[in-house]
Amino acid sequence: MPYDTRQYAAISDVITDLNPGEPVYCIYPRLLHNDVRQFVSGFPGRVMYAVKANPDPRIVEHVLTAGVRDVDAASIEEMELVHAIDPTVRCYFMAPVRLRGAVERAYTAHHVRDYVVDHHDELRRVAAELPQQDVTVFVRMATDNPDATYNLSEKFGASHADTVALLREVASLGFEPALAFNTGSLVRRPGAYVDALKHCQKVLEEAGVAVRQVDVGGGFPSDYPGMQSEPWESFFKAIDETRQSLPLLRNVELHAEPGRALIANGMSLLTQVLHRAGNRLFINDGVWGSMVEPMLSKGELRYPSRAFRGTTPVTGADQNYEVFGPTCDSMDRLPAPLPLPCDLAAGDWIEFGTMGAYSLSNRTHFNGFFPDNFVEIVGDTSAPPSIG
Ligand SMILES: Cc1ncc(COP(=O)(O)O)c(C=O)c1O
């Protein structure tokens, strides 16, 4: 393992050994590998890991060794990070608006042959910077999915008419045309993928362009308290059956760009209570550190948790706490109450589960706090807090 990450059998051993005053990211490799393997073996196509969900090199390395060979990268930095771990991984440049020069650098330095566009201007920039013969250009189509926790089509994705026109233009420029969509992030039911695939059929009929690849994007769910989703198998079955039922999609190769689904469960966060005032808890991490998602989702997304005093679990009846992070502003507050045992005090530890996705990728240095400690929990029966 290239990163000096201490391994422990259980979370209690981390507390005993480190007595950690700073937050600690706890990677559970067994869980991480199981989730990646389950996704890769169940999805009816190729799986690219969306690096943005968790770009920590330790996590990326686990995802790769568990069986992923493709990644969805949004920047040259993400490609460098992945290729420093394994130069044979295939990077797809799936951000529809890029920094100047990034397309050419991706092509020459990272051998990227797959690019996404959702606008004619970006297509022309790609065409100006790249040879056409060995490049696939995915046209990203907007999808309508009010059900997603985050609607990615508010920012990217071409309209129906633009998708048709872009596909024709991609083909006429001599690129290999392909289609892509993103139904959102944290999509809890498969219907959005079914609708989007049916939309692809209509777009292809109208464009009169044949494609060999369709990328169904990310969005596959992980379970959080109060936010349970249909199992991945239902998504995979619905996607496969829909594809088989559509004449212009029946023989395409599918891709998916999961981020959250692969890595959410396999990492927890060990925090410490700094101060308690009644039902107000002040802990050493918050929304400017690892917990921006509760704020972005307006309190809908919460994490399962458990508390320790020393190495002993704190038990007994729960009460709801208002939880604040360590920075000086009042925004640094979890929007939803956190149920934990009544008997909590400064110095106790709280382990939050399902912390793998969009936690450390969104950390800031605000007020000088930057969680950056990692351990691995490798005991056969050790598991982080979960809603199960
Ligand atoms: C283009 C693209 N692909 C994939 C993802 C990953 O989404 P998720 O983590 O919900 O699977 C995102 C998330 O923002 C995205 O923008």
The ligand as a Tripos MOL2 file, in Angstrom:
@<TRIPOS>MOLECULE
LIG
   16    16     1     0     0
SMALL
NO_CHARGES

@<TRIPOS>ATOM
      1 C1        -21.0570   13.8310  -15.1300 C.3       1 LIG1
      2 C2        -21.2510   13.1250  -13.8350 C.ar      1 LIG1
      3 N1        -21.1050   11.7870  -13.8180 N.ar      1 LIG1
      4 C3        -21.2240   11.0790  -12.6910 C.ar      1 LIG1
      5 C4        -21.5070   11.7020  -11.4940 C.ar      1 LIG1
      6 C5        -21.5600   10.8570  -10.2730 C.3       1 LIG1
      7 O1        -22.7860   10.9000   -9.6680 O.3       1 LIG1
      8 P1        -23.1010    9.9420   -8.4540 P.3       1 LIG1
      9 O2        -22.0490   10.1390   -7.4430 O.co2     1 LIG1
     10 O3        -24.4500   10.3910   -8.0120 O.co2     1 LIG1
     11 O4        -23.1170    8.5430   -8.9890 O.co2     1 LIG1
     12 C6        -21.6940   13.0950  -11.4540 C.ar      1 LIG1
     13 C7        -21.9830   13.7920  -10.2030 C.2       1 LIG1
     14 O5        -22.0190   14.9980  -10.1140 O.2       1 LIG1
     15 C8        -21.5550   13.8300  -12.6630 C.ar      1 LIG1
     16 O6        -21.6770   15.1630  -12.7020 O.3       1 LIG1
@<TRIPOS>BOND
     1     1     2 1
     2     2     3 ar
     3     2    15 ar
     4     3     4 ar
     5     4     5 ar
     6     5     6 1
     7     5    12 ar
     8     6     7 1
     9     7     8 1
    10     8     9 2
    11     8    10 1
    12     8    11 1
    13    12    13 1
    14    12    15 ar
    15    13    14 2
    16    15    16 1
@<TRIPOS>SUBSTRUCTURE
     1 LIG1         1 GROUP 0 **** ****
